[in-house]
């Protein structure tokens, strides 16, 4: 999408054309090129699933979208606004100050592999901490919103428990509630079930399916092919830091165009059946 189209959309009053957009994203760690010109769009209310082998760049891409890492080159937009930078009259990018970057990151919720809950806070305290510290809500207002989010992930009865007493699946659902409470434009999920025992995966997937059905905008790095087939609007297969193939789930799973995609899906779907 051209910059002129983006500006026209933003000024027309019709809302953003995309919830999130990555344009020619490149990222290296030393000599290792992790992202090699990745571009894709996330329409509002859609679910984009990123799949690919370990080391393909999925986690790095999500971390760059949330400005945890910064692209070496390329651009990231949320609600058609450039993230982390401003563009000068000469077309160059200037990095924003840290305060502005922190403010921009509030638009993006991030659910990590390993929960990252505060062990000394209750379940409700974990969900409401950012509401009180970042959004400056009073306790009553933060608690009301926090309880609503816990109800959404079926953990209202655990409000006064501590993370150490919860299962891995319950802890991940608390992390999802915490991300939802900030009312982000887009939710990023980085392999949210990879650290869970197999019998606990289903409870997290069920919550994510409900969020997708409710119209939440989501970008999900996952190995759960069943979830991707059922919930995704768009599939993206990454390998070696590049997008090998992208398309709607039916086409992607039933008639992949690239040999590398077919090989990967054969292996992944075969493993799920065994």
Backbone as CSV, one residue per row, in Angstrom:
resi,resn,N_x,N_y,N_z,CA_x,CA_y,CA_z,C_x,C_y,C_z
1,UNK,0.844,-1.193,0.000,0.000,0.000,0.000,0.877,1.239,0.000
2,UNK,0.540,2.214,-0.802,1.355,3.422,-0.899,1.094,4.327,0.282
3,UNK,2.070,5.258,0.543,1.902,6.206,1.629,0.718,7.124,1.361
4,UNK,0.477,7.476,0.077,-0.640,8.355,-0.233,-1.964,7.689,0.078
5,UNK,-2.069,6.388,-0.179,-3.281,5.660,0.151,-3.494,5.625,1.646
6,UNK,-2.409,5.420,2.398,-2.506,5.393,3.842,-3.010,6.724,4.374
7,UNK,-2.444,7.814,3.876,-2.841,9.128,4.343,-4.298,9.417,4.007
8,UNK,-4.716,9.017,2.821,-6.102,9.247,2.424,-7.055,8.509,3.332
9,UNK,-6.714,7.257,3.662,-7.573,6.470,4.538,-7.669,7.093,5.908
10,UNK,-6.508,7.545,6.436,-6.486,8.091,7.777,-7.292,9.382,7.880
11,UNK,-7.342,10.132,6.795,-8.017,11.425,6.837,-9.463,11.362,6.398
12,UNK,-9.917,10.217,5.908,-11.260,10.137,5.354,-12.328,9.948,6.406
13,UNK,-11.895,9.548,7.642,-12.863,9.299,8.689,-13.480,7.926,8.613
14,UNK,-13.014,7.072,7.705,-13.577,5.737,7.570,-12.853,4.712,8.418
15,UNK,-11.845,5.139,9.186,-11.095,4.202,10.008,-9.880,3.693,9.273
16,UNK,-8.988,3.051,10.007,-7.743,2.586,9.401,-7.987,1.477,8.387
17,UNK,-7.204,1.493,7.325,-7.308,0.435,6.318,-6.794,-0.883,6.855
18,UNK,-5.803,-0.811,7.731,-5.261,-2.018,8.344,-5.083,-1.775,9.832
19,UNK,-5.218,-2.854,10.613,-4.903,-2.759,12.034,-3.401,-2.731,12.232
20,UNK,-2.686,-3.512,11.432,-1.223,-3.553,11.507,-0.673,-3.860,10.130
21,UNK,0.537,-3.377,9.888,1.158,-3.567,8.581,2.669,-3.559,8.747
22,UNK,3.327,-4.534,8.150,4.786,-4.605,8.137,5.240,-4.434,6.688
23,UNK,6.201,-3.536,6.468,6.669,-3.226,5.123,8.175,-3.464,5.041
24,UNK,8.565,-4.456,4.267,9.978,-4.736,3.980,10.826,-4.792,5.256
25,UNK,10.363,-5.605,6.213,11.072,-5.707,7.478,12.333,-6.552,7.383
26,UNK,13.448,-5.950,7.783,14.737,-6.646,7.840,15.266,-6.578,9.270
27,UNK,15.817,-7.698,9.747,16.402,-7.719,11.077,17.524,-8.743,11.128
28,UNK,18.668,-8.312,11.651,19.820,-9.205,11.823,20.306,-9.127,13.257
29,UNK,20.885,-10.215,13.706,21.610,-10.251,14.969,23.044,-10.623,14.624
30,UNK,23.910,-9.607,14.588,25.263,-9.853,14.105,25.209,-10.278,12.657
31,UNK,25.931,-11.354,12.304,25.922,-11.801,10.908,24.676,-12.587,10.510
32,UNK,23.819,-12.921,11.494,22.650,-13.752,11.218,21.470,-12.892,10.782
33,UNK,21.035,-13.070,9.534,19.845,-12.392,9.036,18.610,-13.195,9.428
34,UNK,17.778,-12.597,10.266,16.598,-13.303,10.781,15.345,-12.965,9.982
35,UNK,15.194,-11.705,9.589,14.089,-11.286,8.736,14.665,-10.668,7.472
36,UNK,14.131,-11.083,6.330,14.708,-10.683,5.043,13.636,-10.100,4.130
37,UNK,13.145,-8.919,4.510,12.173,-8.242,3.646,10.757,-8.731,3.806
38,UNK,10.302,-8.912,5.044,8.963,-9.425,5.312,7.941,-8.298,5.194
39,UNK,6.865,-8.542,4.449,5.767,-7.583,4.302,4.431,-8.310,4.389
40,UNK,3.511,-7.779,5.177,2.141,-8.316,5.204,1.241,-7.323,5.913
41,UNK,-0.068,-7.511,5.744,-1.072,-6.640,6.340,-2.028,-7.452,7.199
42,UNK,-2.547,-6.800,8.234,-3.520,-7.419,9.138,-4.770,-6.551,9.146
43,UNK,-5.814,-6.938,8.437,-7.046,-6.146,8.452,-7.678,-6.139,9.843
44,UNK,-8.399,-5.079,10.188,-9.078,-5.039,11.484,-10.022,-6.226,11.663
45,UNK,-9.985,-6.829,12.843,-10.871,-7.940,13.160,-10.460,-9.274,12.576
46,UNK,-9.275,-9.355,11.994,-8.840,-10.604,11.368,-7.831,-11.341,12.237
47,UNK,-7.631,-12.606,11.919,-6.640,-13.445,12.590,-5.627,-13.902,11.551
48,UNK,-4.375,-13.564,11.772,-3.277,-13.991,10.911,-2.428,-14.985,11.693
49,UNK,-2.242,-16.167,11.148,-1.418,-17.182,11.801,-0.084,-17.302,11.080
50,UNK,0.991,-17.184,11.848,2.346,-17.366,11.342,2.802,-18.773,11.679
51,UNK,3.192,-19.537,10.679,3.738,-20.857,10.936,5.089,-20.969,10.242
52,UNK,5.848,-21.941,10.671,7.169,-22.139,10.093,8.055,-22.873,11.075
53,UNK,9.175,-23.410,10.607,10.075,-24.152,11.485,10.725,-23.236,12.512
54,UNK,11.298,-23.823,13.538,12.051,-23.050,14.520,13.174,-22.296,13.812
55,UNK,13.361,-21.037,14.206,14.390,-20.225,13.583,13.968,-19.541,12.306
56,UNK,12.690,-19.632,11.964,12.223,-19.034,10.703,11.998,-17.533,10.810
57,UNK,11.958,-16.989,12.044,11.786,-15.558,12.232,10.455,-15.145,12.829
58,UNK,9.611,-16.108,13.206,8.275,-15.780,13.712,8.336,-14.930,14.984
59,UNK,9.091,-15.398,15.975,9.163,-14.672,17.248,9.817,-13.309,17.077
60,UNK,10.861,-13.245,16.285,11.526,-11.960,16.046,10.581,-10.983,15.372
61,UNK,9.787,-11.464,14.427,8.822,-10.607,13.753,7.826,-10.021,14.748
62,UNK,7.287,-10.858,15.631,6.336,-10.362,16.623,6.990,-9.361,17.568
63,UNK,8.217,-9.647,17.985,8.915,-8.745,18.896,9.215,-7.398,18.234
64,UNK,9.468,-7.411,16.950,9.661,-6.157,16.226,8.338,-5.394,16.104
65,UNK,7.238,-6.110,15.893,5.948,-5.447,15.801,5.591,-4.730,17.097
66,UNK,6.058,-5.270,18.226,5.778,-4.670,19.530,6.895,-3.746,20.000
67,UNK,7.896,-3.525,19.136,9.034,-2.657,19.434,9.884,-3.157,20.593
68,UNK,9.763,-4.447,20.928,10.720,-5.049,21.866,12.081,-5.118,21.192
69,UNK,12.058,-5.471,19.920,13.237,-5.370,19.055,12.925,-4.320,17.992
70,UNK,13.951,-3.747,17.406,13.750,-2.759,16.354,14.273,-3.290,15.027
71,UNK,13.494,-3.083,13.976,13.936,-3.469,12.648,15.214,-2.724,12.275
72,UNK,16.069,-3.373,11.501,17.221,-2.685,10.923,16.781,-1.779,9.777
73,UNK,15.793,-2.233,9.042,15.176,-1.406,7.999,13.763,-1.922,7.767
74,UNK,12.949,-1.069,7.167,11.546,-1.402,6.990,10.687,-0.578,7.937
75,UNK,9.384,-0.782,7.864,8.454,0.010,8.660,7.334,-0.858,9.207
76,UNK,6.839,-0.460,10.359,5.696,-1.116,10.987,4.657,-0.054,11.283
77,UNK,3.419,-0.330,10.896,2.313,0.591,11.138,1.261,-0.115,11.989
78,UNK,0.668,0.620,12.912,-0.505,0.171,13.651,-1.551,1.260,13.517
79,UNK,-2.758,0.880,13.109,-3.795,1.870,12.780,-3.270,2.895,11.782
80,UNK,-2.463,2.420,10.852,-1.894,3.253,9.787,-0.959,4.351,10.308
81,UNK,-0.485,4.206,11.532,0.484,5.141,12.086,1.837,4.439,12.234
82,UNK,2.874,5.101,11.793,4.219,4.547,11.858,4.626,4.334,13.308
83,UNK,5.111,3.132,13.615,5.482,2.774,14.975,6.962,3.064,15.236
84,UNK,7.228,3.824,16.303,8.591,3.997,16.779,9.385,5.099,16.114
85,UNK,8.868,5.645,15.026,9.614,6.646,14.257,8.675,7.719,13.728
86,UNK,9.262,8.828,13.338,8.557,9.836,12.541,9.317,10.014,11.233
87,UNK,8.580,10.353,10.203,9.192,10.559,8.896,9.445,12.042,8.678
88,UNK,10.670,12.387,8.314,11.023,13.778,8.060,10.539,14.197,6.682
89,UNK,10.633,15.496,6.403,10.221,16.010,5.101,11.034,15.393,3.973
90,UNK,12.267,14.994,4.285,13.119,14.378,3.268,12.919,12.890,3.127
91,UNK,11.949,12.315,3.873,11.664,10.889,3.756,12.495,10.002,4.652
92,UNK,13.357,10.600,5.489,14.151,9.809,6.418,13.368,9.557,7.698
93,UNK,13.769,8.521,8.430,13.093,8.176,9.667,13.907,8.647,10.866
94,UNK,13.222,9.240,11.818,13.840,9.635,13.075,13.179,8.859,14.202
95,UNK,13.993,8.236,15.047,13.463,7.455,16.159,12.780,8.362,17.173
96,UNK,11.605,7.935,17.643,10.903,8.691,18.666,11.600,8.529,20.011
97,UNK,11.306,9.426,20.931,11.852,9.271,22.286,11.177,8.088,22.965
98,UNK,11.804,7.599,24.020,11.321,6.385,24.685,9.892,6.534,25.199
99,UNK,9.547,7.707,25.694,8.192,7.907,26.212,7.157,7.716,25.111
100,UNK,7.442,8.234,23.933,6.514,8.083,22.811,6.434,6.630,22.355
101,UNK,7.565,5.940,22.405,7.578,4.527,22.026,6.762,3.706,23.010
102,UNK,6.917,3.973,24.306,6.120,3.251,25.299,4.636,3.491,25.080
103,UNK,4.276,4.728,24.734,2.869,5.046,24.474,2.354,4.278,23.258
104,UNK,3.181,4.180,22.214,2.784,3.455,21.005,2.587,1.977,21.293
105,UNK,3.413,1.426,22.169,3.330,-0.008,22.471,2.035,-0.383,23.178
106,UNK,1.354,0.595,23.769,0.097,0.288,24.450,-0.963,-0.199,23.480
107,UNK,-0.770,0.080,22.195,-1.745,-0.358,21.189,-1.641,-1.856,20.900
108,UNK,-0.567,-2.475,21.391,-0.294,-3.864,21.035,-0.203,-4.716,22.292
109,UNK,-1.049,-5.734,22.380,-0.956,-6.699,23.461,-0.049,-7.842,23.057
110,UNK,0.733,-8.343,23.998,1.687,-9.410,23.689,1.506,-10.539,24.692
111,UNK,1.252,-11.737,24.185,1.158,-12.933,25.023,2.373,-13.801,24.718
112,UNK,3.242,-13.957,25.709,4.503,-14.654,25.527,4.340,-16.163,25.719
113,UNK,5.395,-16.896,25.371,5.400,-18.333,25.595,5.353,-18.659,27.081
114,UNK,6.080,-17.893,27.884,6.312,-18.254,29.284,5.614,-17.321,30.264
115,UNK,4.430,-16.845,29.947,3.500,-16.196,30.865,4.006,-14.850,31.418
116,UNK,5.176,-14.839,32.086,5.747,-13.613,32.674,4.775,-12.952,33.653
117,UNK,4.207,-13.739,34.553,3.345,-13.192,35.601,4.186,-12.794,36.810
118,UNK,3.694,-11.810,37.568,4.362,-11.429,38.805,3.979,-12.416,39.906
119,UNK,4.948,-13.150,40.460,4.608,-14.188,41.447,4.058,-13.646,42.748
120,UNK,4.388,-12.387,43.092,3.954,-11.819,44.368,2.600,-11.130,44.285
121,UNK,1.981,-11.135,43.105,0.667,-10.518,42.944,-0.384,-11.585,42.664
122,UNK,-1.596,-11.314,43.101,-2.690,-12.236,42.823,-3.008,-12.227,41.330
123,UNK,-3.882,-13.130,40.950,-4.336,-13.174,39.555,-4.920,-11.824,39.153
124,UNK,-5.812,-11.286,39.973,-6.408,-9.987,39.653,-5.349,-8.893,39.647
125,UNK,-4.418,-8.955,40.591,-3.348,-7.967,40.636,-2.489,-7.979,39.389
126,UNK,-2.242,-9.170,38.837,-1.481,-9.264,37.600,-2.219,-8.599,36.444
127,UNK,-3.523,-8.772,36.401,-4.309,-8.226,35.297,-4.448,-6.706,35.405
128,UNK,-4.521,-6.192,36.635,-4.813,-4.770,36.818,-3.571,-3.901,36.989
129,UNK,-2.402,-4.479,37.157,-1.209,-3.676,37.435,-0.968,-2.617,36.355
130,UNK,-0.972,-3.033,35.083,-0.714,-2.073,34.012,-1.847,-1.058,33.896
131,UNK,-3.067,-1.468,34.204,-4.185,-0.526,34.160,-3.977,0.611,35.148
132,UNK,-3.426,0.293,36.309,-3.234,1.314,37.335,-1.961,2.119,37.103
133,UNK,-0.897,1.436,36.672,0.383,2.122,36.520,0.475,2.875,35.201
134,UNK,0.037,2.217,34.123,0.180,2.808,32.787,-1.019,3.678,32.430
135,UNK,-2.214,3.143,32.629,-3.415,3.907,32.271,-3.921,4.814,33.390
136,UNK,-3.331,4.667,34.576,-3.653,5.523,35.717,-5.112,5.399,36.160
137,UNK,-5.684,4.201,36.023,-7.039,3.985,36.502,-7.036,3.833,38.018
138,UNK,-8.115,4.240,38.649,-8.278,4.003,40.069,-8.498,2.520,40.343
139,UNK,-8.339,2.125,41.615,-8.451,0.703,41.952,-9.805,0.127,41.559
140,UNK,-10.873,0.828,41.878,-12.210,0.290,41.601,-12.430,0.088,40.111
141,UNK,-12.043,1.080,39.304,-12.224,0.973,37.853,-11.344,-0.120,37.267
142,UNK,-10.093,-0.193,37.745,-9.176,-1.233,37.261,-9.681,-2.613,37.643
143,UNK,-10.165,-2.755,38.871,-10.669,-4.053,39.309,-11.897,-4.474,38.510
144,UNK,-12.768,-3.534,38.209,-13.963,-3.856,37.423,-13.577,-4.382,36.042
145,UNK,-12.632,-3.705,35.400,-12.195,-4.144,34.077,-11.427,-5.461,34.177
146,UNK,-10.582,-5.594,35.198,-9.819,-6.826,35.380,-10.722,-8.034,35.587
147,UNK,-11.757,-7.871,36.385,-12.691,-8.975,36.630,-13.434,-9.348,35.350
148,UNK,-13.767,-8.353,34.532,-14.428,-8.640,33.258,-13.519,-9.466,32.354
149,UNK,-12.219,-9.164,32.358,-11.285,-9.920,31.534,-11.093,-11.341,32.078
150,UNK,-11.065,-11.493,33.397,-10.947,-12.836,33.983,-12.183,-13.671,33.673
151,UNK,-13.338,-13.032,33.650,-14.568,-13.749,33.268,-14.460,-14.222,31.822
152,UNK,-13.848,-13.412,30.972,-13.725,-13.748,29.554,-12.852,-14.985,29.341
153,UNK,-11.860,-15.191,30.227,-10.964,-16.354,30.082,-11.296,-17.451,31.096
154,UNK,-12.490,-17.361,31.710,-13.003,-18.401,32.619,-12.127,-18.588,33.857
155,UNK,-11.659,-17.483,34.430,-10.821,-17.579,35.632,-11.303,-16.646,36.740
156,UNK,-12.553,-16.280,36.718,-13.060,-15.363,37.727,-12.899,-15.937,39.132
157,UNK,-13.037,-17.253,39.255,-12.934,-17.884,40.575,-11.500,-17.930,41.103
158,UNK,-10.532,-17.575,40.272,-9.125,-17.593,40.690,-8.601,-16.187,40.994
159,UNK,-9.457,-15.216,41.098,-9.049,-13.814,41.203,-8.073,-13.561,42.349
160,UNK,-8.235,-14.260,43.481,-7.405,-14.015,44.662,-6.274,-15.018,44.821
161,UNK,-6.110,-15.920,43.846,-5.031,-16.909,43.903,-3.733,-16.296,43.384
162,UNK,-2.627,-16.989,43.667,-1.315,-16.554,43.184,-0.860,-17.480,42.061
163,UNK,-0.030,-16.976,41.144,0.373,-17.775,39.979,0.942,-19.149,40.319
164,UNK,1.648,-19.267,41.441,2.270,-20.550,41.784,1.254,-21.647,42.049
165,UNK,0.011,-21.285,42.310,-1.027,-22.281,42.580,-1.787,-22.691,41.322
166,UNK,-1.464,-22.078,40.203,-2.203,-22.321,38.963,-1.468,-23.293,38.058
167,UNK,-2.223,-23.957,37.206,-1.614,-24.779,36.161,-1.019,-23.870,35.091
168,UNK,-0.211,-24.451,34.209,0.359,-23.676,33.117,-0.703,-23.075,32.220
169,UNK,-1.754,-23.842,31.944,-2.832,-23.338,31.107,-3.559,-22.176,31.756
170,UNK,-3.765,-22.271,33.073,-4.408,-21.172,33.783,-3.531,-19.926,33.794
171,UNK,-2.224,-20.114,33.990,-1.319,-18.967,33.971,-1.325,-18.278,32.603
172,UNK,-1.379,-19.080,31.549,-1.401,-18.473,30.222,-2.703,-17.720,29.996
173,UNK,-3.785,-18.210,30.537,-5.064,-17.504,30.400,-5.055,-16.195,31.192
174,UNK,-4.372,-16.181,32.337,-4.194,-14.919,33.065,-3.406,-13.930,32.203
175,UNK,-2.354,-14.422,31.530,-1.551,-13.555,30.665,-2.395,-12.997,29.522
176,UNK,-3.304,-13.803,28.990,-4.198,-13.321,27.935,-5.132,-12.248,28.479
177,UNK,-5.687,-12.489,29.682,-6.570,-11.494,30.298,-5.827,-10.183,30.530
178,UNK,-4.570,-10.272,30.955,-3.768,-9.065,31.186,-3.585,-8.279,29.889
179,UNK,-3.301,-8.984,28.802,-3.134,-8.308,27.512,-4.452,-7.686,27.051
180,UNK,-5.554,-8.397,27.209,-6.860,-7.888,26.789,-7.273,-6.646,27.566
181,UNK,-6.900,-6.591,28.845,-7.340,-5.498,29.705,-6.872,-4.137,29.209
182,UNK,-5.764,-4.109,28.483,-5.235,-2.845,27.978,-5.950,-2.379,26.704
183,UNK,-6.921,-3.171,26.236,-7.724,-2.851,25.058,-6.856,-2.510,23.850
184,UNK,-5.976,-3.421,23.472,-5.049,-3.139,22.368,-5.733,-3.198,21.011
185,UNK,-5.104,-2.547,20.040,-5.560,-2.631,18.653,-5.360,-4.032,18.101
186,UNK,-4.227,-4.643,18.441,-3.894,-5.969,17.937,-3.244,-6.770,19.051
187,UNK,-3.576,-8.055,19.108,-2.988,-8.991,20.067,-1.978,-9.871,19.354
188,UNK,-0.770,-9.949,19.894,0.266,-10.815,19.361,0.441,-12.006,20.295
189,UNK,0.474,-13.202,19.721,0.667,-14.426,20.496,1.914,-15.133,19.977
190,UNK,2.893,-15.328,20.844,4.136,-15.988,20.449,4.150,-17.418,20.981
191,UNK,3.712,-18.355,20.145,3.655,-19.776,20.527,3.030,-19.931,21.916
192,UNK,1.797,-19.497,22.114,1.222,-19.440,23.464,0.994,-20.786,24.122
193,UNK,1.064,-21.876,23.362,0.850,-23.194,23.963,2.124,-24.041,24.014
194,UNK,3.245,-23.499,23.548,4.445,-24.325,23.408,5.029,-24.758,24.747
195,UNK,4.764,-24.007,25.832,5.316,-24.351,27.138,4.352,-25.181,27.977
196,UNK,3.230,-25.578,27.394,2.197,-26.276,28.154,2.252,-27.786,27.953
197,UNK,1.841,-28.505,28.997,1.640,-29.939,28.841,0.500,-30.162,27.846
198,UNK,0.563,-31.251,27.078,-0.445,-31.464,26.031,-1.880,-31.384,26.516
199,UNK,-2.168,-31.870,27.737,-3.554,-31.868,28.203,-4.052,-30.476,28.572
200,UNK,-3.150,-29.490,28.656,-3.551,-28.133,29.018,-3.690,-27.215,27.808
201,UNK,-3.263,-27.698,26.647,-3.279,-26.849,25.456,-4.700,-26.455,25.068
202,UNK,-5.617,-27.402,25.189,-6.981,-27.180,24.729,-7.658,-26.002,25.392
203,UNK,-7.438,-25.799,26.701,-8.131,-24.724,27.402,-7.676,-23.347,26.912
204,UNK,-6.400,-23.238,26.535,-5.894,-21.977,25.995,-6.403,-21.769,24.574
205,UNK,-6.379,-22.823,23.773,-6.871,-22.731,22.401,-8.348,-22.349,22.378
206,UNK,-9.136,-22.901,23.298,-10.562,-22.563,23.346,-10.767,-21.072,23.596
207,UNK,-9.987,-20.502,24.511,-10.083,-19.069,24.779,-9.709,-18.270,23.538
208,UNK,-8.631,-18.666,22.858,-8.189,-17.953,21.663,-9.225,-18.042,20.550
209,UNK,-9.887,-19.178,20.417,-10.946,-19.304,19.409,-12.093,-18.351,19.708
210,UNK,-12.445,-18.220,20.983,-13.518,-17.294,21.352,-13.125,-15.850,21.043
211,UNK,-11.873,-15.512,21.342,-11.409,-14.156,21.049,-11.463,-13.878,19.551
212,UNK,-11.087,-14.872,18.756,-11.144,-14.709,17.301,-12.588,-14.535,16.839
213,UNK,-13.492,-15.340,17.397,-14.898,-15.263,17.009,-15.514,-13.922,17.405
214,UNK,-14.979,-13.288,18.446,-15.481,-11.990,18.905,-14.952,-10.830,18.070
215,UNK,-14.060,-11.124,17.122,-13.570,-10.072,16.242,-12.310,-9.380,16.703
216,UNK,-11.588,-9.968,17.666,-10.316,-9.395,18.082,-9.278,-9.569,16.972
217,UNK,-8.482,-8.543,16.741,-7.421,-8.613,15.743,-6.225,-9.334,16.369
218,UNK,-5.771,-10.423,15.728,-4.759,-11.274,16.325,-3.717,-11.687,15.293
219,UNK,-2.459,-11.684,15.717,-1.376,-12.283,14.939,-0.770,-13.363,15.824
220,UNK,-0.813,-14.603,15.357,-0.493,-15.739,16.199,0.606,-16.585,15.560
221,UNK,1.756,-16.656,16.220,2.775,-17.623,15.831,2.442,-18.931,16.523
222,UNK,2.245,-19.995,15.755,1.743,-21.227,16.355,2.171,-22.449,15.567
223,UNK,2.221,-23.579,16.287,2.364,-24.891,15.655,1.049,-25.670,15.725
224,UNK,0.004,-25.036,16.274,-1.290,-25.707,16.405,-2.059,-25.563,15.093
225,UNK,-1.914,-26.561,14.228,-2.504,-26.476,12.897,-4.033,-26.496,12.935
226,UNK,-4.604,-27.194,13.916,-6.054,-27.224,14.022,-6.624,-25.847,14.316
227,UNK,-5.984,-25.141,15.244,-6.416,-23.770,15.543,-6.274,-22.890,14.314
228,UNK,-5.141,-22.989,13.639,-4.898,-22.148,12.468,-5.943,-22.404,11.384
229,UNK,-6.235,-23.668,11.136,-7.207,-24.007,10.086,-8.594,-23.464,10.417
230,UNK,-8.959,-23.509,11.707,-10.308,-23.125,12.113,-10.463,-21.618,12.323
231,UNK,-9.439,-20.968,12.894,-9.610,-19.587,13.344,-8.993,-18.545,12.422
232,UNK,-8.009,-18.927,11.617,-7.274,-17.924,10.832,-8.091,-17.416,9.648
233,UNK,-7.892,-16.149,9.345,-8.363,-15.575,8.084,-7.259,-15.607,7.041
234,UNK,-6.009,-15.576,7.508,-4.851,-15.569,6.618,-3.743,-16.406,7.245
235,UNK,-3.138,-17.255,6.426,-1.975,-18.043,6.840,-0.724,-17.447,6.204
236,UNK,0.358,-17.409,6.988,1.645,-16.978,6.468,2.690,-18.000,6.880
237,UNK,3.373,-18.561,5.892,4.426,-19.534,6.148,5.776,-18.859,5.979
238,UNK,6.518,-18.803,7.088,7.851,-18.215,7.098,8.909,-19.304,7.105
239,UNK,9.962,-19.098,6.345,11.100,-20.010,6.379,12.345,-19.217,6.000
240,UNK,13.377,-19.320,6.812,14.609,-18.618,6.526,14.462,-17.111,6.494
241,UNK,13.502,-16.584,7.290,13.329,-15.143,7.365,12.532,-14.527,6.243
242,UNK,11.956,-15.360,5.376,11.153,-14.852,4.252,9.769,-15.484,4.276
243,UNK,8.795,-14.783,3.696,7.471,-15.362,3.519,7.504,-16.243,2.277
244,UNK,7.343,-17.525,2.486,7.359,-18.483,1.380,6.002,-18.540,0.703
245,UNK,4.940,-18.479,1.532,3.587,-18.589,0.983,2.599,-17.968,1.954
246,UNK,1.554,-17.379,1.405,0.486,-16.799,2.211,-0.831,-16.999,1.495
247,UNK,-1.891,-17.153,2.283,-3.201,-17.322,1.675,-4.234,-17.716,2.699
248,UNK,-5.506,-17.785,2.291,-6.563,-18.210,3.210,-6.374,-19.672,3.605
249,UNK,-6.858,-20.073,4.786,-6.594,-21.425,5.289,-6.996,-22.553,4.340
250,UNK,-8.171,-22.451,3.707,-8.619,-23.547,2.845,-7.622,-23.801,1.723
251,UNK,-7.216,-22.738,1.039,-6.233,-22.892,-0.027,-4.886,-23.338,0.526
252,UNK,-4.501,-22.731,1.642,-3.177,-22.987,2.207,-3.023,-24.459,2.604
253,UNK,-4.029,-25.015,3.245,-3.926,-26.392,3.728,-4.275,-27.422,2.658
254,UNK,-5.201,-27.092,1.776,-5.660,-28.081,0.810,-4.930,-28.014,-0.527
255,UNK,-4.406,-26.840,-0.879,-3.728,-26.722,-2.169,-2.550,-25.747,-2.085
256,UNK,-1.585,-26.025,-1.210,-0.422,-25.124,-1.118,0.328,-25.060,-2.445
257,UNK,0.825,-23.872,-2.756,1.439,-23.655,-4.057,2.928,-23.986,-4.087
258,UNK,3.591,-23.889,-2.941,5.032,-24.059,-2.907,5.425,-25.430,-2.347
259,UNK,6.437,-26.021,-2.943,6.899,-27.338,-2.500,7.350,-27.302,-1.048
260,UNK,8.009,-26.220,-0.633,8.484,-26.116,0.751,7.306,-26.100,1.717
261,UNK,6.227,-25.421,1.351,5.029,-25.409,2.183,4.451,-26.808,2.300
262,UNK,4.369,-27.523,1.176,3.803,-28.877,1.201,4.634,-29.792,2.097
263,UNK,5.941,-29.672,2.025,6.809,-30.505,2.854,6.588,-30.214,4.334
264,UNK,6.524,-28.935,4.676,6.333,-28.547,6.070,4.986,-29.041,6.591
265,UNK,3.922,-28.835,5.823,2.598,-29.247,6.275,2.494,-30.759,6.403
266,UNK,3.099,-31.479,5.486,3.090,-32.941,5.569,3.724,-33.408,6.867
267,UNK,4.843,-32.789,7.224,5.536,-33.169,8.458,4.693,-32.785,9.687
268,UNK,4.192,-31.542,9.709,3.445,-31.079,10.866,2.143,-31.844,11.061
269,UNK,1.395,-32.036,9.991,0.129,-32.730,10.118,0.341,-34.191,10.410
270,UNK,1.422,-34.770,9.897,1.752,-36.149,10.206,2.076,-36.337,11.660
271,UNK,2.816,-35.373,12.249,3.166,-35.447,13.661,1.929,-35.353,14.516
272,UNK,0.951,-34.522,14.138,-0.260,-34.362,14.938,-1.101,-35.645,14.935
273,UNK,-1.030,-36.410,13.837,-1.827,-37.635,13.766,-1.173,-38.783,14.519
274,UNK,0.169,-38.764,14.630,0.863,-39.901,15.248,0.731,-39.886,16.755
